[in-house]
Amino acid sequence: MNPVRLRVNGAEHLVEVGGPESLLHTLRERLGLPGSKNACEQGECGSCTVLLDGEPVCSCLVMSVDAEDADIVTVEGLTGPGGGLHPVQQALHDHGAVQCGFCTPGIVMSAVHLLERNPAPSAEEVKEALAGNLCRCTGYGAIVRALAVPEEGPA
């Protein structure tokens, strides 16, 4: 076991990790943060997406030791005004863009990253930002409508 110092959602943690342990495993099993989902473990689905120093990463592909001293934000670390839902979570809820919810934490984290850099994305920009997030239920239409600025039609 190796001690690793992680900064997750603003809190410092000294965690004992075993060998080549993924950040996903550490977050879920050692820190009790189940929001990042364990699905493919190959970086293909995006359900385990977290922000690592402000960039979205598949936490199943990052070794915990490689995340030492980085700023890690998980879906649990997002809050909105008054401690409620983050605006991205609220928008997905309001547009019926959540069904089974398994992919939702990863989509939320990718969307937060996009909107921090581009507060008024087009539908195409949303689709590009979410290209690494697979959703089997929604068909993406409601997700894109929840996040994109509507295009203005002819006057």
Summary of the structure (lengths in Angstrom):
residues: 155
radius of gyration: 16.1
end to end distance: 64.7
largest distance: 64.7
contacts: 467
relative contact order: 0.15
helix: 35%
strand: 17%
